[in-house]
Amino acid sequence: MRTYRKELWFHSAKRREMINITATVEDCLRESGIMEGLLLCNAMHITSSVFINDDEAGLHQDMEKWLEGLAPEKPYSQYRHNSFEDNADAHLKRTIMGREVVVAVTGGRLDFGPWEQIFYGEFDGKRAKRVLVKIIGA
């Protein structure tokens, strides 16, 4: 069994953004040389997420609207956490969207269903943040 580890860095220009990172993760898989195994991809910050969904602009707008309805950014005063920061909503959005994805690796490829793509979800951006890719297998 072999292992591979790589940190990916993202710097979102906006406070909230959904970035398709599938091609970058596939590059990691090729670089690893692993043909059969599991790939873990997780956000290493508590105000960002990694998730799988369809890469469709309307859906992303729907997600943004839905998340904002569940955990609105403003008014900042509605959250106890915001006595020192202004990102309580980002913590809640991350909780909803999840921390990581695990994808099977079969024949050296990500074993996706139709339309599945990997996304980095940023909920408190405008600074550099990391995503970990860890692959184990043979």
NUDREN-699257 format. One record per residue (C-alpha): z, y, x; residue in three letters. Coordinates in pm, 1 decimal. Each point is the difference from the previous one (the first is absolute). Layout:
BEGIN
<c3=Z	c2=Y	c1=X	residu=ALA>
...
This chain:
BEGIN
<c3=0.0	c2=0.0	c1=0.0	residu=MET>
<c3=-83.1	c2=353.3	c1=114.2	residu=ARG>
<c3=129.7	c2=339.0	c1=-104.9	residu=THR>
<c3=-150.3	c2=347.9	c1=0.6	residu=TYR>
<c3=170.2	c2=334.8	c1=-55.9	residu=ARG>
<c3=-146.2	c2=348.0	c1=-23.9	residu=LYS>
<c3=123.6	c2=332.5	c1=-128.6	residu=GLU>
<c3=-246.7	c2=222.6	c1=-183.4	residu=LEU>
<c3=68.3	c2=372.4	c1=-25.3	residu=TRP>
<c3=-101.8	c2=220.3	c1=-292.7	residu=PHE>
<c3=34.0	c2=374.9	c1=-41.4	residu=HIS>
<c3=-69.5	c2=105.7	c1=-354.8	residu=SER>
<c3=-111.2	c2=358.6	c1=-53.0	residu=ALA>
<c3=148.2	c2=-6.1	c1=-351.3	residu=LYS>
<c3=343.4	c2=-79.3	c1=-138.6	residu=ARG>
<c3=-141.1	c2=-295.4	c1=-196.7	residu=ARG>
<c3=-303.1	c2=-206.3	c1=87.6	residu=GLU>
<c3=-135.8	c2=-352.5	c1=-37.7	residu=MET>
<c3=-197.3	c2=-110.1	c1=305.7	residu=ILE>
<c3=-211.0	c2=-316.4	c1=8.1	residu=ASN>
<c3=102.5	c2=-175.8	c1=322.7	residu=ILE>
<c3=-181.2	c2=-329.8	c1=-62.5	residu=THR>
<c3=-258.1	c2=45.4	c1=277.7	residu=ALA>
<c3=269.7	c2=93.4	c1=252.0	residu=THR>
<c3=207.8	c2=-305.3	c1=-94.4	residu=VAL>
<c3=-312.5	c2=-219.8	c1=26.8	residu=GLU>
<c3=-54.3	c2=141.1	c1=350.7	residu=ASP>
<c3=354.6	c2=-110.2	c1=86.5	residu=CYS>
<c3=-73.1	c2=-348.0	c1=-130.9	residu=LEU>
<c3=-317.2	c2=-26.3	c1=212.9	residu=ARG>
<c3=190.1	c2=132.0	c1=301.6	residu=GLU>
<c3=270.9	c2=-264.6	c1=-50.9	residu=SER>
<c3=-245.5	c2=-291.1	c1=10.1	residu=GLY>
<c3=211.4	c2=-178.6	c1=-262.0	residu=ILE>
<c3=-208.4	c2=-210.9	c1=-237.4	residu=MET>
<c3=264.2	c2=-153.3	c1=-229.6	residu=GLU>
<c3=335.7	c2=150.3	c1=-86.9	residu=GLY>
<c3=167.4	c2=295.2	c1=-166.9	residu=LEU>
<c3=-34.3	c2=372.9	c1=44.6	residu=LEU>
<c3=288.8	c2=233.5	c1=-79.9	residu=LEU>
<c3=-70.1	c2=369.2	c1=-35.7	residu=CYS>
<c3=294.7	c2=228.6	c1=-70.8	residu=ASN>
<c3=89.2	c2=366.2	c1=-4.4	residu=ALA>
<c3=262.6	c2=90.2	c1=258.5	residu=MET>
<c3=121.8	c2=309.6	c1=-185.7	residu=HIS>
<c3=202.3	c2=16.6	c1=-319.8	residu=ILE>
<c3=-226.9	c2=254.5	c1=-168.6	residu=THR>
<c3=-326.3	c2=-191.2	c1=41.3	residu=SER>
<c3=-139.7	c2=-327.6	c1=-125.6	residu=SER>
<c3=-256.7	c2=-270.1	c1=65.4	residu=VAL>
<c3=-153.0	c2=-162.2	c1=-306.4	residu=PHE>
<c3=-308.5	c2=-186.6	c1=-121.6	residu=ILE>
<c3=-223.5	c2=122.3	c1=-278.0	residu=ASN>
<c3=-355.0	c2=102.9	c1=-88.8	residu=ASP>
<c3=-167.0	c2=285.5	c1=191.1	residu=ASP>
<c3=-103.4	c2=202.0	c1=-303.4	residu=GLU>
<c3=57.0	c2=376.8	c1=-18.9	residu=ALA>
<c3=87.8	c2=3.6	c1=-370.6	residu=GLY>
<c3=263.0	c2=-267.6	c1=52.8	residu=LEU>
<c3=151.4	c2=195.9	c1=288.1	residu=HIS>
<c3=22.5	c2=308.6	c1=-221.9	residu=GLN>
<c3=164.4	c2=-213.1	c1=-269.8	residu=ASP>
<c3=253.2	c2=-133.0	c1=254.0	residu=MET>
<c3=79.7	c2=351.9	c1=118.4	residu=GLU>
<c3=53.3	c2=119.7	c1=-357.6	residu=LYS>
<c3=210.3	c2=-306.6	c1=-86.1	residu=TRP>
<c3=217.5	c2=30.6	c1=312.3	residu=LEU>
<c3=49.0	c2=372.6	c1=-55.4	residu=GLU>
<c3=106.3	c2=-73.0	c1=-359.6	residu=GLY>
<c3=257.4	c2=-254.4	c1=118.8	residu=LEU>
<c3=132.3	c2=204.6	c1=293.5	residu=ALA>
<c3=-116.6	c2=362.6	c1=-18.0	residu=PRO>
<c3=11.3	c2=197.5	c1=323.3	residu=GLU>
<c3=139.9	c2=312.6	c1=-164.3	residu=LYS>
<c3=241.0	c2=143.3	c1=-83.8	residu=PRO>
<c3=163.4	c2=-103.0	c1=325.3	residu=TYR>
<c3=341.4	c2=68.2	c1=-152.3	residu=SER>
<c3=-29.3	c2=-302.1	c1=-231.8	residu=GLN>
<c3=85.5	c2=-237.2	c1=288.3	residu=TYR>
<c3=333.6	c2=-28.4	c1=179.1	residu=ARG>
<c3=-181.3	c2=-110.6	c1=318.4	residu=HIS>
<c3=-169.4	c2=338.9	c1=15.6	residu=ASN>
<c3=312.2	c2=186.0	c1=105.7	residu=SER>
<c3=-125.9	c2=-39.0	c1=360.0	residu=PHE>
<c3=-368.1	c2=-90.4	c1=-49.8	residu=GLU>
<c3=-268.4	c2=39.2	c1=-265.7	residu=ASP>
<c3=-142.8	c2=-352.9	c1=-3.3	residu=ASN>
<c3=211.0	c2=-206.8	c1=-240.3	residu=ALA>
<c3=-309.8	c2=-55.6	c1=-214.2	residu=ASP>
<c3=-178.2	c2=-152.2	c1=302.7	residu=ALA>
<c3=280.3	c2=-253.2	c1=49.1	residu=HIS>
<c3=-25.5	c2=-101.5	c1=-366.4	residu=LEU>
<c3=-379.8	c2=-25.0	c1=10.3	residu=LYS>
<c3=21.6	c2=-224.7	c1=306.2	residu=ARG>
<c3=244.8	c2=-224.7	c1=-183.7	residu=THR>
<c3=-247.3	c2=-36.3	c1=-286.4	residu=ILE>
<c3=-308.2	c2=-59.0	c1=219.5	residu=MET>
<c3=170.6	c2=-232.5	c1=245.7	residu=GLY>
<c3=47.6	c2=-23.9	c1=372.7	residu=ARG>
<c3=-250.9	c2=-264.4	c1=109.8	residu=GLU>
<c3=-272.9	c2=-248.1	c1=-70.5	residu=VAL>
<c3=-50.7	c2=-351.6	c1=131.0	residu=VAL>
<c3=-355.7	c2=-133.2	c1=5.4	residu=VAL>
<c3=-113.3	c2=-351.8	c1=85.4	residu=ALA>
<c3=-241.3	c2=-30.3	c1=291.3	residu=VAL>
<c3=-267.1	c2=-265.8	c1=-50.1	residu=THR>
<c3=-291.5	c2=-55.0	c1=235.2	residu=GLY>
<c3=88.6	c2=319.2	c1=188.7	residu=GLY>
<c3=-28.6	c2=215.3	c1=-312.4	residu=ARG>
<c3=242.7	c2=156.8	c1=-243.9	residu=LEU>
<c3=10.3	c2=-234.8	c1=-298.7	residu=ASP>
<c3=-38.4	c2=262.5	c1=-274.4	residu=PHE>
<c3=-80.1	c2=-28.3	c1=-366.5	residu=GLY>
<c3=-284.1	c2=207.4	c1=-145.0	residu=PRO>
<c3=36.6	c2=375.9	c1=56.5	residu=TRP>
<c3=328.0	c2=-29.4	c1=193.7	residu=GLU>
<c3=50.0	c2=259.8	c1=273.7	residu=GLN>
<c3=303.9	c2=102.0	c1=206.1	residu=ILE>
<c3=129.2	c2=355.2	c1=-38.2	residu=PHE>
<c3=247.7	c2=219.3	c1=179.1	residu=TYR>
<c3=180.2	c2=210.9	c1=-260.2	residu=GLY>
<c3=148.7	c2=323.6	c1=130.8	residu=GLU>
<c3=254.1	c2=175.1	c1=-223.2	residu=PHE>
<c3=153.4	c2=254.1	c1=241.6	residu=ASP>
<c3=-278.0	c2=77.6	c1=243.4	residu=GLY>
<c3=-104.7	c2=265.7	c1=245.0	residu=LYS>
<c3=144.9	c2=-191.7	c1=296.9	residu=ARG>
<c3=-79.8	c2=-310.0	c1=200.4	residu=ALA>
<c3=126.0	c2=-332.9	c1=-133.2	residu=LYS>
<c3=-41.3	c2=-363.2	c1=105.0	residu=ARG>
<c3=-123.4	c2=-318.3	c1=-163.4	residu=VAL>
<c3=68.1	c2=-337.6	c1=162.0	residu=LEU>
<c3=-257.1	c2=-279.4	c1=5.7	residu=VAL>
<c3=148.7	c2=-339.0	c1=95.1	residu=LYS>
<c3=-215.7	c2=-312.0	c1=-1.8	residu=ILE>
<c3=122.6	c2=-355.2	c1=60.2	residu=ILE>
<c3=-213.5	c2=-310.2	c1=12.3	residu=GLY>
<c3=-245.5	c2=-194.4	c1=209.2	residu=ALA>
